[in-house]
Amino acid sequence: MSATRRRGRGAWAVAALLLLAGCSATDSGEPEQPEPDRTPSAGGSAPPSAGGRTPAPGRTPSGSPPAAPSGPAAPSSSGSTEPDRAGRWQPRPGTRWQWQLDGKVDTGVDVPVYDIDGFENSAETVARLHADGRKVICYINAGAWEDFRPDHDAFPKGLLGANNKGWDGEKWLDIRRLDELRPIMAARFDMCRKKGFDAVEPDLTEGYRNRTGFPLTGAHQLAFNRMLARLAHERGLAIGLKNDLDQIPELVRDFDFAVNEQCAQYDECGRLAPFTENRKAVFHVEYELKPGEFCGTAGKLGLSSMRKKLELDSWRQPC
C-alpha cells in the first residue's frame, strides 16, 4: 500500500466504518445532539456519518429550493463534458467514473472521469488524464484538519476541535469561522486549479452530524458548504456535494454533482434524485454489496455506480 495513503486498517476499523452510513436526521437549523460514538466512514470514505469520509492519504484509521424536477435524465454511456451556463464542466447522470485515492493512479481505466487526491497527484498526472480525454476531480478534506498535509500549519489552533474518531492525526474544524477558513480553502482550491483539475470533491461536509467539539447546526453547515461552492465556482471549477443527504434539497442548486457512498446498502439512493432530476451526475460507490444487488436500482435512478474496495485503490466493479 502506498505510503501516501492509509498505512493499514484492522478488521475492527472496517466494521466500525460500516456502522456509520445511513444515520441521517432532518436539519432543523437548531443545535442537534450528535449521535453517540460516531466513527469514521470508509473512504475518508464510506458511510455518510463521520462526515461520509474518504480515506485520507498517509494515515492509519484508529437554503435555496431545488429546481422543479423533470425526472431522471437519461444515463450517458460515455460521459458528458457539457459546460453549464457559466462555462464550468457539468457531468451528466450516468457518466462513468473511477475513484482512486490509494496508490499510484492507474491512468488506463477506460472511463471519462477520474476522482483522485489533490495533494498526492501532480499536474503531470492530471495532464496525462486530460490527454486521454478525461475530466479530473480534485479530492481534498474540507471539514477536518490533517497533520500530514503540507499546509497543516496554516490552520490556527483555535479552529481545531475533537479528534475525528478512528483517524490518527485528524481533528474536526470549527466551520462556523468562515473568515478564517475561507483563505485556507481558497488556497487549496487554487492548488487544484493550478494543477489543471476540472472539479473538486471536498470531504467531510456534514460535520454538524458528528461529535466535533463545537455546537454546530445545520445552518452552520449550509453556510460552510455554500462557501466552498462559491470558492470553486469563482475559480471555474465544478464542485461535488459529498454525502450530506439531509441537506440535498437546500444545496442541489449550489453544487454541480454529488458523490455518495453506500446509499444502496442503507436504502437511501432515492434521496439523491434532486441531482439526477436536474441533470447532474451522482457518482456512487458501494463497498459491501455486489453489483447485482444495486446496479438495477442505480440504473433506474441514473446513478454512476460501481463497487470499490475500502482502500479506494484502482480496483473497481462497475455497473
MORA-V144996 format. One record per backbone hydrogen bond with DSSP energy under -1.0 kcal/mol. CO is the residue of the C=O (numbers start at 1). NH is the residue of the N-H. If there is no record, write none. Layout:
# MORA-V144996
co={CO & CO}
nh={NH & NH}
This chain:
# MORA-V144996
co={2 & 10 & 11 & 12 & 13 & 14 & 17 & 20 & 22 & 41 & 43 & 44 & 49 & 54 & 59 & 60 & 82 & 84 & 88 & 91 & 92 & 93 & 98 & 109 & 112 & 113 & 114 & 115 & 116 & 122 & 123 & 124 & 125 & 126 & 127 & 129 & 130 & 135 & 136 & 136 & 137 & 138 & 139 & 140 & 143 & 145 & 146 & 149 & 151 & 152 & 156 & 157 & 159 & 162 & 163 & 164 & 165 & 166 & 167 & 169 & 170 & 171 & 172 & 173 & 174 & 176 & 177 & 178 & 181 & 182 & 183 & 184 & 185 & 186 & 187 & 188 & 189 & 190 & 191 & 192 & 193 & 198 & 199 & 200 & 201 & 203 & 203 & 206 & 207 & 210 & 212 & 214 & 217 & 218 & 219 & 220 & 221 & 222 & 223 & 224 & 225 & 226 & 227 & 228 & 229 & 230 & 232 & 233 & 238 & 239 & 239 & 241 & 244 & 245 & 247 & 248 & 250 & 251 & 251 & 257 & 258 & 259 & 260 & 262 & 263 & 264 & 268 & 269 & 270 & 272 & 272 & 273 & 275 & 276 & 276 & 281 & 282 & 283 & 284 & 285 & 286 & 290 & 291 & 291 & 294 & 295 & 296 & 297 & 298 & 304 & 305 & 306 & 307 & 309 & 312 & 312 & 317}
nh={5 & 14 & 15 & 16 & 17 & 18 & 20 & 23 & 24 & 43 & 45 & 54 & 51 & 44 & 7 & 168 & 90 & 87 & 84 & 281 & 95 & 76 & 115 & 111 & 135 & 98 & 137 & 100 & 139 & 126 & 127 & 128 & 129 & 130 & 131 & 134 & 133 & 114 & 198 & 199 & 116 & 201 & 118 & 203 & 173 & 171 & 149 & 152 & 154 & 155 & 159 & 160 & 174 & 172 & 165 & 167 & 40 & 62 & 170 & 147 & 164 & 145 & 161 & 175 & 177 & 178 & 181 & 182 & 185 & 186 & 187 & 188 & 189 & 190 & 191 & 192 & 193 & 194 & 195 & 197 & 196 & 238 & 138 & 240 & 140 & 142 & 143 & 209 & 210 & 212 & 162 & 216 & 221 & 222 & 223 & 224 & 225 & 226 & 227 & 228 & 229 & 230 & 231 & 232 & 233 & 234 & 237 & 236 & 200 & 256 & 257 & 259 & 247 & 248 & 251 & 252 & 64 & 254 & 255 & 241 & 283 & 243 & 285 & 266 & 268 & 267 & 271 & 272 & 273 & 275 & 276 & 277 & 280 & 73 & 279 & 258 & 304 & 260 & 306 & 262 & 308 & 293 & 294 & 295 & 298 & 299 & 300 & 301 & 303 & 284 & 319 & 286 & 317 & 312 & 101 & 102 & 307}
